[in-house]
Amino acid sequence: MKEQELCMFLVKELVSNKDEVKIETVEEENAIVFKVSVAEADIGRVIGREGRTANAIRTLVRALSDSRKKIIVKFN
């Protein structure tokens, strides 16, 4: 799934602990949810000031999607 690969690439480029980046994909009836987990020390880098970085990641992943389902990216 190219959306998941893009999300993984973007997040790994932002964090210090690249080995701790994990993405769980949950396919729901009308949405695909990517649950992104990073090291606790890196969560601020991924979310960014006022959530700008997280929103940029979400926008890029949605723009790449050719799925008819809604793409949701959650960070924990």
C-alpha positions, 0 to 999 in steps of 0.5 A: 500500500503506497499510502502506508509506505509514504507515511512510514518514510515521512515519519522516519525522516523526522524522528531520531529513533527510526527503529521504533516507528511502527504503523498499524493499518486498520481497514474499516467499512468506509475508512483506512486508519493508519495508527503511527507509533513512535518513541516517546521522545520523538512524538513532539517532532512528529506532531509539530508546533500546533499540530502542523507537521502531523497535519502536513503528513495527513495531507500528503498521505490523503493526496497520494491516495487513490482509494475511495475510502477515507484515509485517517492518520493517528499518532500515538 
